[in-house]
Amino acid sequence: MDAKTTLKLKELEQKLARAEEKYRERLSKFRGVAHESAQGELSYSDLKVREDHVETIKAEIEALRKAKK
């Protein structure tokens, strides 16, 4: 594995830690979607976007780890 890949992997791991922290914070404040509540729906959408962001970073890290082998 070259230095560029190692650096990219380290940056992604740091980015993942920050994204997971933000996701957990939003999840702890999320109380569900009230019927026809715009704020609840926006909160849910934001939560799902953060969840997808975390999953995307994890997938990228996994791809880099497979490529280095």
A tleap script that builds the chain and sets N, CA, C and O, in Angstrom:
source leaprc.protein.ff14SB
mol = sequence {
  NMET ASP ALA LYS THR THR LEU LYS LEU LYS
  GLU LEU GLU GLN LYS LEU ALA ARG ALA GLU
  GLU LYS TYR ARG GLU ARG LEU SER LYS PHE
  ARG GLY VAL ALA HIE GLU SER ALA GLN GLY
  GLU LEU SER TYR SER ASP LEU LYS VAL ARG
  GLU ASP HIE VAL GLU THR ILE LYS ALA GLU
  ILE GLU ALA LEU ARG LYS ALA LYS CLYS
}
set mol.1.N position { 0.855 -1.177 0.000 }
set mol.1.CA position { 0.000 0.000 0.000 }
set mol.1.C position { 0.899 1.236 0.000 }
set mol.1.O position { 1.844 1.328 0.784 }
set mol.2.N position { 0.601 2.162 -0.866 }
set mol.2.CA position { 1.432 3.361 -0.956 }
set mol.2.C position { 1.003 4.414 0.065 }
set mol.2.O position { -0.032 4.290 0.720 }
set mol.3.N position { 1.821 5.442 0.177 }
set mol.3.CA position { 1.585 6.486 1.180 }
set mol.3.C position { 0.289 7.258 0.911 }
set mol.3.O position { -0.401 7.675 1.841 }
set mol.4.N position { -0.029 7.440 -0.365 }
set mol.4.CA position { -1.244 8.184 -0.720 }
set mol.4.C position { -2.497 7.449 -0.237 }
set mol.4.O position { -3.423 8.066 0.290 }
set mol.5.N position { -2.514 6.141 -0.418 }
set mol.5.CA position { -3.646 5.338 0.019 }
set mol.5.C position { -3.744 5.335 1.537 }
set mol.5.O position { -4.840 5.426 2.090 }
set mol.6.N position { -2.613 5.233 2.208 }
set mol.6.CA position { -2.584 5.253 3.663 }
set mol.6.C position { -3.137 6.572 4.189 }
set mol.6.O position { -3.929 6.587 5.131 }
set mol.7.N position { -2.725 7.662 3.588 }
set mol.7.CA position { -3.204 8.987 3.991 }
set mol.7.C position { -4.711 9.108 3.756 }
set mol.7.O position { -5.437 9.618 4.609 }
set mol.8.N position { -5.174 8.642 2.606 }
set mol.8.CA position { -6.604 8.704 2.283 }
set mol.8.C position { -7.406 7.877 3.289 }
set mol.8.O position { -8.473 8.301 3.733 }
set mol.9.N position { -6.898 6.712 3.643 }
set mol.9.CA position { -7.578 5.849 4.605 }
set mol.9.C position { -7.659 6.513 5.973 }
set mol.9.O position { -8.695 6.454 6.636 }
set mol.10.N position { -6.576 7.138 6.390 }
set mol.10.CA position { -6.561 7.823 7.683 }
set mol.10.C position { -7.558 8.991 7.695 }
set mol.10.O position { -8.273 9.193 8.677 }
set mol.11.N position { -7.597 9.750 6.603 }
set mol.11.CA position { -8.536 10.869 6.506 }
set mol.11.C position { -9.980 10.385 6.546 }
set mol.11.O position { -10.831 10.998 7.192 }
set mol.12.N position { -10.251 9.278 5.851 }
set mol.12.CA position { -11.605 8.735 5.847 }
set mol.12.C position { -12.010 8.238 7.225 }
set mol.12.O position { -13.161 8.407 7.625 }
set mol.13.N position { -11.092 7.634 7.951 }
set mol.13.CA position { -11.404 7.158 9.301 }
set mol.13.C position { -11.717 8.321 10.237 }
set mol.13.O position { -12.600 8.211 11.088 }
set mol.14.N position { -11.003 9.431 10.085 }
set mol.14.CA position { -11.288 10.613 10.885 }
set mol.14.C position { -12.649 11.212 10.502 }
set mol.14.O position { -13.425 11.632 11.360 }
set mol.15.N position { -12.912 11.238 9.200 }
set mol.15.CA position { -14.182 11.750 8.709 }
set mol.15.C position { -15.332 10.882 9.199 }
set mol.15.O position { -16.397 11.393 9.544 }
set mol.16.N position { -15.120 9.582 9.228 }
set mol.16.CA position { -16.132 8.652 9.719 }
set mol.16.C position { -16.420 8.894 11.196 }
set mol.16.O position { -17.580 8.886 11.610 }
set mol.17.N position { -15.389 9.107 11.982 }
set mol.17.CA position { -15.580 9.353 13.411 }
set mol.17.C position { -16.429 10.607 13.631 }
set mol.17.O position { -17.328 10.610 14.472 }
set mol.18.N position { -16.146 11.663 12.880 }
set mol.18.CA position { -16.928 12.901 13.017 }
set mol.18.C position { -18.375 12.693 12.555 }
set mol.18.O position { -19.312 13.169 13.196 }
set mol.19.N position { -18.546 11.985 11.448 }
set mol.19.CA position { -19.896 11.756 10.919 }
set mol.19.C position { -20.719 10.892 11.860 }
set mol.19.O position { -21.906 11.150 12.058 }
set mol.20.N position { -20.100 9.864 12.445 }
set mol.20.CA position { -20.822 9.011 13.390 }
set mol.20.C position { -21.209 9.785 14.644 }
set mol.20.O position { -22.283 9.568 15.206 }
set mol.21.N position { -20.343 10.680 15.080 }
set mol.21.CA position { -20.645 11.495 16.254 }
set mol.21.C position { -21.859 12.386 15.987 }
set mol.21.O position { -22.758 12.484 16.822 }
set mol.22.N position { -21.881 13.029 14.825 }
set mol.22.CA position { -23.012 13.887 14.471 }
set mol.22.C position { -24.290 13.065 14.322 }
set mol.22.O position { -25.367 13.500 14.727 }
set mol.23.N position { -24.160 11.881 13.739 }
set mol.23.CA position { -25.329 11.016 13.577 }
set mol.23.C position { -25.892 10.594 14.934 }
set mol.23.O position { -27.102 10.654 15.153 }
set mol.24.N position { -25.021 10.171 15.836 }
set mol.24.CA position { -25.481 9.754 17.167 }
set mol.24.C position { -26.141 10.916 17.916 }
set mol.24.O position { -27.128 10.722 18.626 }
set mol.25.N position { -25.594 12.120 17.753 }
set mol.25.CA position { -26.179 13.295 18.404 }
set mol.25.C position { -27.592 13.544 17.880 }
set mol.25.O position { -28.516 13.769 18.662 }
set mol.26.N position { -27.759 13.506 16.565 }
set mol.26.CA position { -29.090 13.720 15.979 }
set mol.26.C position { -30.046 12.603 16.377 }
set mol.26.O position { -31.220 12.853 16.648 }
set mol.27.N position { -29.542 11.373 16.413 }
set mol.27.CA position { -30.380 10.237 16.767 }
set mol.27.C position { -30.874 10.351 18.211 }
set mol.27.O position { -32.013 9.991 18.508 }
set mol.28.N position { -30.028 10.846 19.098 }
set mol.28.CA position { -30.432 10.973 20.499 }
set mol.28.C position { -31.512 12.030 20.687 }
set mol.28.O position { -32.281 11.960 21.646 }
set mol.29.N position { -31.582 13.001 19.795 }
set mol.29.CA position { -32.582 14.067 19.891 }
set mol.29.C position { -33.844 13.776 19.083 }
set mol.29.O position { -34.849 14.474 19.221 }
set mol.30.N position { -33.789 12.743 18.240 }
set mol.30.CA position { -34.915 12.423 17.370 }
set mol.30.C position { -35.998 11.697 18.146 }
set mol.30.O position { -35.721 10.706 18.822 }
set mol.31.N position { -37.235 12.183 18.055 }
set mol.31.CA position { -38.345 11.604 18.812 }
set mol.31.C position { -39.422 11.027 17.908 }
set mol.31.O position { -40.543 10.783 18.353 }
set mol.32.N position { -39.094 10.812 16.662 }
set mol.32.CA position { -40.067 10.257 15.730 }
set mol.32.C position { -40.735 11.348 14.914 }
set mol.32.O position { -40.513 12.540 15.124 }
set mol.33.N position { -41.554 10.907 13.985 }
set mol.33.CA position { -42.240 11.845 13.100 }
set mol.33.C position { -43.699 11.934 13.527 }
set mol.33.O position { -44.453 10.965 13.431 }
set mol.34.N position { -44.074 13.105 13.995 }
set mol.34.CA position { -45.486 13.334 14.347 }
set mol.34.C position { -46.294 13.422 13.061 }
set mol.34.O position { -45.784 13.866 12.033 }
set mol.35.N position { -47.520 13.010 13.114 }
set mol.35.CA position { -48.379 13.024 11.932 }
set mol.35.C position { -48.497 14.438 11.366 }
set mol.35.O position { -48.887 15.371 12.067 }
set mol.36.N position { -48.162 14.574 10.114 }
set mol.36.CA position { -48.224 15.835 9.381 }
set mol.36.C position { -47.424 16.952 10.046 }
set mol.36.O position { -47.851 18.106 10.076 }
set mol.37.N position { -46.274 16.596 10.570 }
set mol.37.CA position { -45.395 17.588 11.169 }
set mol.37.C position { -44.219 17.832 10.226 }
set mol.37.O position { -43.397 16.944 9.999 }
set mol.38.N position { -44.151 19.030 9.690 }
set mol.38.CA position { -43.071 19.352 8.760 }
set mol.38.C position { -41.714 19.275 9.454 }
set mol.38.O position { -40.746 18.780 8.877 }
set mol.39.N position { -41.644 19.760 10.684 }
set mol.39.CA position { -40.378 19.732 11.421 }
set mol.39.C position { -39.947 18.295 11.681 }
set mol.39.O position { -38.765 17.976 11.555 }
set mol.40.N position { -40.875 17.432 12.036 }
set mol.40.CA position { -40.554 16.028 12.274 }
set mol.40.C position { -40.057 15.342 11.012 }
set mol.40.O position { -39.123 14.542 11.061 }
set mol.41.N position { -40.683 15.657 9.879 }
set mol.41.CA position { -40.259 15.069 8.617 }
set mol.41.C position { -38.879 15.568 8.204 }
set mol.41.O position { -38.069 14.806 7.675 }
set mol.42.N position { -38.614 16.852 8.446 }
set mol.42.CA position { -37.291 17.388 8.142 }
set mol.42.C position { -36.221 16.751 9.034 }
set mol.42.O position { -35.122 16.439 8.574 }
set mol.43.N position { -36.549 16.567 10.291 }
set mol.43.CA position { -35.608 15.919 11.211 }
set mol.43.C position { -35.320 14.496 10.779 }
set mol.43.O position { -34.177 14.040 10.834 }
set mol.44.N position { -36.355 13.798 10.352 }
set mol.44.CA position { -36.192 12.423 9.884 }
set mol.44.C position { -35.328 12.381 8.620 }
set mol.44.O position { -34.446 11.532 8.491 }
set mol.45.N position { -35.587 13.297 7.699 }
set mol.45.CA position { -34.797 13.359 6.466 }
set mol.45.C position { -33.332 13.641 6.775 }
set mol.45.O position { -32.439 13.017 6.203 }
set mol.46.N position { -33.092 14.579 7.676 }
set mol.46.CA position { -31.727 14.911 8.072 }
set mol.46.C position { -31.037 13.704 8.701 }
set mol.46.O position { -29.865 13.440 8.429 }
set mol.47.N position { -31.752 12.988 9.525 }
set mol.47.CA position { -31.207 11.798 10.171 }
set mol.47.C position { -30.828 10.739 9.128 }
set mol.47.O position { -29.765 10.126 9.224 }
set mol.48.N position { -31.690 10.529 8.143 }
set mol.48.CA position { -31.426 9.536 7.107 }
set mol.48.C position { -30.239 9.949 6.225 }
set mol.48.O position { -29.447 9.101 5.815 }
set mol.49.N position { -30.120 11.238 5.938 }
set mol.49.CA position { -28.980 11.723 5.150 }
set mol.49.C position { -27.678 11.464 5.902 }
set mol.49.O position { -26.696 11.020 5.307 }
set mol.50.N position { -27.667 11.738 7.198 }
set mol.50.CA position { -26.466 11.488 8.000 }
set mol.50.C position { -26.157 9.998 8.069 }
set mol.50.O position { -24.993 9.601 8.021 }
set mol.51.N position { -27.185 9.180 8.180 }
set mol.51.CA position { -26.987 7.729 8.206 }
set mol.51.C position { -26.376 7.243 6.889 }
set mol.51.O position { -25.454 6.428 6.893 }
set mol.52.N position { -26.887 7.740 5.776 }
set mol.52.CA position { -26.350 7.360 4.472 }
set mol.52.C position { -24.911 7.841 4.305 }
set mol.52.O position { -24.087 7.152 3.704 }
set mol.53.N position { -24.612 9.018 4.835 }
set mol.53.CA position { -23.252 9.556 4.764 }
set mol.53.C position { -22.275 8.630 5.494 }
set mol.53.O position { -21.193 8.335 4.986 }
set mol.54.N position { -22.660 8.182 6.671 }
set mol.54.CA position { -21.826 7.261 7.452 }
set mol.54.C position { -21.613 5.967 6.668 }
set mol.54.O position { -20.492 5.463 6.598 }
set mol.55.N position { -22.670 5.431 6.083 }
set mol.55.CA position { -22.565 4.182 5.325 }
set mol.55.C position { -21.677 4.344 4.091 }
set mol.55.O position { -20.924 3.434 3.744 }
set mol.56.N position { -21.763 5.486 3.436 }
set mol.56.CA position { -20.931 5.746 2.264 }
set mol.56.C position { -19.456 5.789 2.636 }
set mol.56.O position { -18.618 5.232 1.927 }
set mol.57.N position { -19.137 6.442 3.736 }
set mol.57.CA position { -17.751 6.511 4.193 }
set mol.57.C position { -17.246 5.115 4.547 }
set mol.57.O position { -16.120 4.757 4.201 }
set mol.58.N position { -18.066 4.330 5.230 }
set mol.58.CA position { -17.674 2.961 5.582 }
set mol.58.C position { -17.396 2.130 4.329 }
set mol.58.O position { -16.434 1.364 4.287 }
set mol.59.N position { -18.242 2.286 3.311 }
set mol.59.CA position { -18.054 1.546 2.063 }
set mol.59.C position { -16.761 1.962 1.371 }
set mol.59.O position { -16.055 1.118 0.818 }
set mol.60.N position { -16.447 3.250 1.396 }
set mol.60.CA position { -15.218 3.736 0.777 }
set mol.60.C position { -13.988 3.219 1.509 }
set mol.60.O position { -12.995 2.854 0.879 }
set mol.61.N position { -14.050 3.186 2.839 }
set mol.61.CA position { -12.946 2.644 3.628 }
set mol.61.C position { -12.748 1.166 3.303 }
set mol.61.O position { -11.618 0.712 3.125 }
set mol.62.N position { -13.832 0.426 3.226 }
set mol.62.CA position { -13.754 -1.005 2.914 }
set mol.62.C position { -13.149 -1.232 1.535 }
set mol.62.O position { -12.335 -2.137 1.349 }
set mol.63.N position { -13.550 -0.406 0.569 }
set mol.63.CA position { -13.002 -0.529 -0.783 }
set mol.63.C position { -11.493 -0.258 -0.797 }
set mol.63.O position { -10.743 -0.950 -1.486 }
set mol.64.N position { -11.055 0.740 -0.043 }
set mol.64.CA position { -9.626 1.035 0.029 }
set mol.64.C position { -8.858 -0.108 0.683 }
set mol.64.O position { -7.762 -0.457 0.245 }
set mol.65.N position { -9.430 -0.685 1.726 }
set mol.65.CA position { -8.762 -1.794 2.411 }
set mol.65.C position { -8.648 -3.015 1.502 }
set mol.65.O position { -7.639 -3.719 1.531 }
set mol.66.N position { -9.674 -3.266 0.700 }
set mol.66.CA position { -9.620 -4.387 -0.233 }
set mol.66.C position { -8.587 -4.129 -1.329 }
set mol.66.O position { -7.889 -5.044 -1.766 }
set mol.67.N position { -8.500 -2.883 -1.762 }
set mol.67.CA position { -7.564 -2.526 -2.827 }
set mol.67.C position { -6.115 -2.622 -2.375 }
set mol.67.O position { -5.229 -2.883 -3.188 }
set mol.68.N position { -5.867 -2.416 -1.102 }
set mol.68.CA position { -4.488 -2.429 -0.626 }
set mol.68.C position { -3.939 -3.851 -0.493 }
set mol.68.O position { -2.724 -4.040 -0.430 }
set mol.69.N position { -4.821 -4.851 -0.448 }
set mol.69.CA position { -4.371 -6.233 -0.276 }
set mol.69.C position { -3.776 -6.804 -1.511 }
set mol.69.O position { -3.354 -7.961 -1.515 }
savepdb mol mol.pdb
quit
